[in-house]
Amino acid sequence: MNEKILNIFNNLGISIEEIISTRKILLFFEAVNLVLADIHNGREFLLTKEAAISWSNMKEYAFKENVDIFLVSAFRSIDRQYEIILAKINKGQPINEILLFSPTRF
C-alpha cells in the first residue's frame, strides 16, 4: 500500500488491518487514462476507455428497447473519495457508520 493511502487511512481513523480482514478489499491502481463516457443533467462522468465503450453499447441497446438508462456514479479519485468521507466525519458521522455504506477501495 502506498504512502498516500496509508496517510489517508490514518487521517480518517481507519484501521488498515481491520478493513483488510473484515472487508476483504482489493487494492487497485487509480485509473489515469479516463474518457468522457456521458453527461447527464450537466454532470460529466469519466470512465476508462473500455468501460466507456461498454456503457455506450449498453445505453444504445437500452434506447432501442425504449429503456432510458443513465449513469449516477463513475470514476472518483482517491482525493475526491477522501473529501467525501472527511465531510461526513466533520458532520459528526462515525467512520464505522460511513464505511458501512461507502466501499473502501483504494
Backbone as numpy.savetxt, mean C-alpha at the origin, in Angstrom:
# Nx Ny Nz CAx CAy CAz Cx Cy Cz
16.56 -6.56 6.37 15.70 -5.39 6.37 16.60 -4.17 6.37
16.26 -3.17 5.53 17.17 -2.02 5.44 16.97 -1.04 6.59
17.92 -0.15 6.73 17.96 0.80 7.84 16.74 1.71 7.86
16.28 2.14 6.70 15.11 3.03 6.63 13.89 2.35 7.24
13.67 1.11 6.88 12.50 0.39 7.39 12.64 0.13 8.89
13.83 -0.21 9.33 14.06 -0.40 10.76 13.74 0.87 11.53
14.15 2.03 11.00 13.86 3.31 11.64 12.36 3.60 11.67
11.67 3.32 10.57 10.22 3.54 10.51 9.52 2.67 11.56
9.86 1.39 11.61 9.25 0.49 12.59 9.50 1.02 14.00
10.74 1.42 14.27 11.11 1.93 15.59 10.32 3.19 15.92
10.25 4.13 14.98 9.52 5.39 15.20 8.04 5.17 15.45
7.47 4.12 14.85 6.05 3.83 15.02 5.77 2.92 16.22
6.82 2.45 16.86 6.62 1.55 18.00 6.19 0.16 17.59
6.62 -0.26 16.41 6.26 -1.58 15.90 7.39 -2.55 16.22
7.05 -3.65 16.86 8.02 -4.70 17.16 8.23 -5.54 15.90
9.42 -5.48 15.37 9.72 -6.23 14.14 9.54 -7.73 14.37
10.03 -8.21 15.49 9.92 -9.63 15.78 8.46 -10.07 15.85
7.62 -9.27 16.51 6.21 -9.60 16.65 5.49 -9.57 15.30
5.79 -8.57 14.51 5.16 -8.44 13.19 5.53 -9.64 12.32
6.78 -9.98 12.30 7.23 -11.09 11.44 6.64 -12.40 11.91
6.60 -12.62 13.23 6.11 -13.91 13.73 4.59 -14.03 13.68
3.86 -12.95 13.93 2.40 -13.04 13.98 1.73 -12.77 12.65
2.35 -11.95 11.81 1.70 -11.57 10.56 2.28 -12.30 9.37
3.39 -12.98 9.57 4.03 -13.72 8.47 4.20 -12.83 7.23
4.70 -11.61 7.47 4.84 -10.67 6.36 5.97 -11.08 5.42
5.82 -10.65 4.22 6.85 -10.84 3.21 7.46 -9.48 2.93
8.75 -9.45 2.76 9.42 -8.20 2.44 9.60 -8.10 0.94
9.27 -6.93 0.40 9.39 -6.67 -1.02 10.20 -5.40 -1.22
10.89 -5.32 -2.33 11.51 -4.07 -2.69 10.41 -3.10 -3.11
10.61 -1.84 -2.79 9.63 -0.83 -3.19 9.70 -0.64 -4.70
8.55 -0.67 -5.35 8.50 -0.49 -6.80 9.01 0.90 -7.16
9.77 0.98 -8.24 10.31 2.27 -8.67 9.88 2.63 -10.09
9.64 1.65 -10.92 9.23 1.90 -12.31 7.72 1.82 -12.42
7.08 2.94 -12.12 5.62 2.98 -12.08 5.07 3.73 -13.29
3.86 3.35 -13.67 3.18 4.03 -14.77 1.80 4.46 -14.28
1.25 5.44 -14.96 -0.10 5.89 -14.65 -1.08 4.84 -15.16
-1.77 4.17 -14.26 -2.68 3.09 -14.63 -4.08 3.60 -14.89
-4.47 4.64 -14.16 -5.84 5.13 -14.30 -5.97 6.45 -13.55
-7.04 7.16 -13.85 -7.41 8.37 -13.12 -8.90 8.23 -12.81
-9.24 8.40 -11.55 -10.64 8.30 -11.14 -10.94 9.44 -10.18
-11.96 10.22 -10.49 -12.32 11.38 -9.67 -11.13 12.31 -9.45
-10.31 12.47 -10.48 -9.16 13.35 -10.42 -7.95 12.78 -9.70
-8.07 11.57 -9.21 -6.96 10.94 -8.47 -6.20 10.00 -9.40
-4.87 10.15 -9.41 -4.02 9.30 -10.24 -3.63 8.03 -9.49
-3.66 6.92 -10.20 -3.29 5.63 -9.63 -2.09 5.08 -10.38
-1.01 4.87 -9.65 0.23 4.36 -10.22 0.37 2.87 -9.91
0.80 2.12 -10.92 1.05 0.69 -10.78 2.32 0.34 -11.54
2.83 -0.86 -11.32 3.91 -1.33 -12.17 3.34 -1.52 -13.57
4.19 -1.56 -14.56 3.73 -1.69 -15.94 2.87 -2.95 -16.12
3.33 -4.05 -15.57 2.60 -5.32 -15.72 1.23 -5.24 -15.07
1.15 -4.69 -13.88 -0.13 -4.56 -13.18 -1.05 -3.59 -13.92
-0.48 -2.52 -14.48 -1.29 -1.55 -15.22 -1.88 -2.18 -16.48
-1.12 -3.01 -17.16 -1.63 -3.70 -18.35 -2.78 -4.63 -17.95
-2.58 -5.38 -16.88 -3.64 -6.28 -16.40 -4.89 -5.50 -16.00
-4.68 -4.38 -15.32 -5.82 -3.55 -14.92 -6.57 -3.04 -16.15
-5.84 -2.56 -17.12 -6.46 -2.04 -18.34 -7.28 -3.12 -19.04
-6.72 -4.31 -19.14 -7.44 -5.43 -19.77 -8.71 -5.78 -19.00
-8.60 -5.82 -17.68 -9.76 -6.15 -16.86 -10.84 -5.07 -16.98
-10.41 -3.82 -16.97 -11.37 -2.71 -17.08 -12.07 -2.73 -18.44
-11.31 -3.01 -19.50 -11.89 -3.09 -20.84 -12.92 -4.23 -20.93
-12.58 -5.39 -20.39 -13.49 -6.53 -20.41 -14.74 -6.22 -19.60
-14.58 -5.61 -18.45 -15.73 -5.25 -17.62 -16.64 -4.28 -18.36
-16.05 -3.30 -19.03 -16.83 -2.32 -19.80 -17.67 -3.01 -20.86
-17.08 -3.99 -21.56 -17.81 -4.74 -22.59 -18.98 -5.52 -22.00
-18.88 -5.85 -20.72 -19.94 -6.58 -20.03 -20.87 -5.63 -19.27
-20.74 -4.32 -19.54 -21.55 -3.28 -18.88 -21.35 -3.25 -17.36
-20.12 -3.51 -16.96 -19.76 -3.44 -15.54 -18.77 -2.30 -15.37
-19.08 -1.41 -14.45 -18.21 -0.27 -14.18 -17.30 -0.61 -13.01
-16.00 -0.67 -13.24 -15.05 -0.92 -12.16 -14.07 0.24 -12.10
-13.52 0.46 -10.92 -12.54 1.52 -10.76 -11.60 1.18 -9.63
-10.43 1.73 -9.70 -9.42 1.54 -8.65 -9.78 2.39 -7.44
-9.53 1.86 -6.27 -9.69 2.63 -5.05 -8.35 2.80 -4.33
-7.38 1.97 -4.72 -6.06 2.06 -4.12 -5.05 1.49 -5.10
-3.84 1.98 -5.02 -2.78 1.50 -5.91 -1.46 1.60 -5.15
-0.38 1.85 -5.86 0.93 1.94 -5.23 0.93 3.01 -4.16
1.54 2.67 -3.04 1.72 3.62 -1.95 3.16 3.46 -1.47
3.91 4.53 -1.51 5.32 4.45 -1.11 5.45 4.15 0.38
6.62 3.70 0.76 6.90 3.45 2.17 6.72 4.74 2.96
7.21 5.84 2.41 7.09 7.13 3.10 5.63 7.53 3.28
4.81 7.29 2.26 3.39 7.64 2.35 2.68 6.76 3.37
3.00 5.46 3.37 2.39 4.56 4.35 2.77 4.99 5.76
4.02 5.39 5.94 4.48 5.89 7.24 3.67 7.11 7.66
3.45 8.05 6.75 2.66 9.25 7.05 1.25 8.89 7.49
0.64 7.95 6.81 -0.74 7.54 7.12 -0.81 6.94 8.52
0.10 6.03 8.82 0.10 5.39 10.14 0.42 6.40 11.23
1.38 7.27 10.99 1.75 8.29 11.98 0.58 9.23 12.26
-0.17 9.61 11.24 -1.34 10.48 11.43 -2.37 9.80 12.33
-2.56 8.50 12.15 -3.51 7.77 12.99 -3.02 7.72 14.44
-1.72 7.51 14.62 -1.15 7.51 15.97 -1.34 8.87 16.62
-1.09 9.93 15.86 -1.22 11.29 16.38 -2.66 11.64 16.75
-3.62 10.91 16.19 -5.03 11.10 16.54 -5.43 10.22 17.72
-4.45 9.47 18.28 -4.71 8.68 19.46 -5.02 7.22 19.23
-4.95 6.77 18.00 -5.24 5.37 17.72 -4.01 4.52 18.06
-4.18 3.45 18.83 -3.05 2.60 19.20 -2.51 1.84 17.98
-1.19 1.64 17.95 -0.54 0.99 16.82 -1.09 -0.42 16.59
-1.37 -1.15 17.67 -1.89 -2.52 17.48 -3.26 -2.51 16.80
-4.05 -1.48 17.05 -5.35 -1.34 16.38 -5.17 -0.94 14.91
-4.25 -0.04 14.67 -3.97 0.39 13.29 -3.53 -0.80 12.45
-2.66 -1.61 13.01 -2.11 -2.74 12.25 -3.12 -3.85 12.00
-4.22 -3.85 12.74 -5.29 -4.82 12.47 -5.90 -4.59 11.08
-5.91 -3.33 10.66 -6.55 -2.96 9.40 -5.59 -2.47 8.35
-4.33 -2.36 8.67 -3.32 -1.89 7.72 -2.30 -2.98 7.49
-2.32 -3.58 6.31 -1.28 -4.58 6.04 0.09 -3.92 6.15
0.98 -4.56 6.82 2.33 -4.02 6.98 3.24 -4.75 6.03
3.47 -4.17 4.88 4.37 -4.77 3.90 5.40 -3.71 3.53
6.60 -3.93 3.95 7.69 -3.00 3.64 8.73 -3.75 2.87
